[in-house]
Amino acid sequence: MSGIDRAGRWRPPQPSGQCSVNILPPYGRRCGQDASRSLRCPLMTTPPYQQYPQGVSDKSKVVAGILGILLGFFGAGRFYMGDTKTGVLQLVVSVVTCGAGALWGTIDGILILVNGGVDGQGRPLRD
């Protein structure tokens, strides 16, 4: 009867050597922290892999620039970067101006290739 405590409530058994899982953290604490404000299980709270340094986007400026040049009418470079507001605006301007707004996307793609840019979260694009 390892699953029942002294008060008669059922408790799931805790495997040894592994982190315990709390559904709701105690009041005033973040999930994964104990009373000393240190993480109980750092392996469970960090991502399983991190390909790029923190602060650098996983989007490529070369891909964003080429999409902007070739598909500037649709705002594809901005959609790729995660900047959906500007992508929709490029698309609407291109449709309203009967295609002349595609020049905006083409120039935007060239500027991204030359100067770089930032993704939708404000992180600089990788090379």
C-alpha positions as CSV (number, residue, x, y, z in Angstrom):
1,M,0.0,0.0,0.0
2,S,2.7,2.4,-1.0
3,G,0.2,4.7,-2.8
4,I,-1.8,5.6,0.3
5,D,-0.5,8.1,2.9
6,R,-1.3,8.2,6.7
7,A,-4.4,10.4,6.2
8,G,-5.8,7.7,3.8
9,R,-5.3,9.8,0.6
10,W,-3.9,8.1,-2.5
11,R,-0.5,9.4,-3.6
12,P,1.2,8.3,-6.7
13,P,4.5,6.5,-6.0
14,Q,7.6,8.5,-6.6
15,P,10.3,6.7,-8.6
16,S,13.7,7.1,-7.1
17,G,16.3,9.2,-9.0
18,Q,13.7,11.1,-11.0
19,C,12.1,14.5,-10.6
20,S,8.7,14.7,-9.0
21,V,5.9,16.2,-11.0
22,N,3.6,18.7,-9.3
23,I,0.4,19.6,-11.0
24,L,0.1,22.9,-9.1
25,P,3.1,24.6,-7.5
26,P,2.8,25.8,-3.9
27,Y,1.6,29.4,-3.5
28,G,4.3,31.9,-4.2
29,R,6.6,29.5,-6.0
30,R,7.2,28.9,-9.7
31,C,6.8,25.4,-10.9
32,G,10.1,23.6,-10.7
33,Q,11.4,25.6,-7.8
34,D,11.8,24.6,-4.2
35,A,11.8,27.0,-1.1
36,S,15.4,28.1,-1.8
37,R,14.3,29.4,-5.3
38,S,16.6,26.9,-7.0
39,L,15.4,24.6,-9.7
40,R,14.7,21.0,-8.5
41,C,15.2,19.4,-11.9
42,P,17.2,21.5,-14.4
43,L,17.1,18.7,-17.0
44,M,13.3,18.9,-17.1
45,T,13.1,22.7,-17.4
46,T,15.7,23.3,-20.2
47,P,14.9,22.5,-23.8
48,P,16.1,19.2,-25.1
49,Y,18.3,20.9,-27.7
50,Q,19.4,24.5,-28.5
51,Q,20.6,24.9,-32.1
52,Y,21.4,28.6,-32.0
53,P,22.6,31.0,-29.4
54,Q,20.0,32.8,-27.4
55,G,19.0,36.0,-29.0
56,V,19.6,34.9,-32.6
57,S,16.7,33.9,-34.8
58,D,16.4,30.5,-36.3
59,K,15.4,32.2,-39.6
60,S,18.0,32.8,-42.3
61,K,18.4,36.3,-43.8
62,V,19.4,34.8,-47.1
63,V,16.1,32.8,-47.3
64,A,14.1,35.8,-46.2
65,G,15.8,38.1,-48.7
66,I,15.3,35.7,-51.6
67,L,11.7,35.2,-50.7
68,G,11.3,38.9,-50.6
69,I,12.8,39.4,-54.0
70,L,11.1,36.6,-55.8
71,L,7.7,36.6,-54.0
72,G,7.5,40.2,-52.8
73,F,4.0,40.6,-54.2
74,F,2.8,38.1,-51.5
75,G,5.0,39.4,-48.7
76,A,6.5,36.0,-48.4
77,G,9.8,37.2,-46.9
78,R,8.0,38.9,-44.1
79,F,5.7,35.9,-43.5
80,Y,8.8,33.7,-43.3
81,M,10.4,36.0,-40.7
82,G,7.3,35.9,-38.6
83,D,6.3,39.5,-39.2
84,T,2.7,38.8,-40.3
85,K,1.5,42.4,-40.0
86,T,4.0,43.7,-42.6
87,G,3.4,40.6,-44.7
88,V,-0.3,41.2,-44.9
89,L,0.3,44.9,-45.5
90,Q,2.6,44.1,-48.5
91,L,0.0,41.7,-49.9
92,V,-2.8,44.3,-49.6
93,V,-0.8,47.1,-51.1
94,S,0.2,44.8,-54.0
95,V,-3.4,43.8,-54.7
96,V,-4.8,47.4,-54.3
97,T,-2.1,48.8,-56.7
98,C,-2.5,46.0,-59.2
99,G,1.0,44.6,-58.7
100,A,3.0,47.9,-58.4
101,G,3.2,47.3,-54.6
102,A,5.4,44.2,-55.3
103,L,8.3,46.7,-55.7
104,W,8.1,47.2,-51.9
105,G,8.7,43.5,-51.3
106,T,11.5,43.4,-53.8
107,I,13.3,46.4,-52.2
108,D,12.6,44.9,-48.8
109,G,14.2,41.6,-49.8
110,I,17.3,43.4,-51.1
111,L,17.6,45.4,-47.9
112,I,17.3,42.2,-45.8
113,L,20.1,40.6,-47.8
114,V,22.4,43.7,-47.4
115,N,21.6,44.9,-43.9
116,G,20.1,41.9,-42.3
117,G,16.9,42.2,-40.3
118,V,15.0,41.0,-37.3
119,D,12.3,38.3,-37.0
120,G,8.8,38.6,-35.5
121,Q,10.2,38.3,-32.0
122,G,12.8,41.1,-32.5
123,R,15.8,38.7,-32.7
124,P,18.4,39.3,-35.5
125,L,18.3,36.9,-38.4
126,R,21.2,34.4,-38.7
127,D,23.5,34.5,-41.7
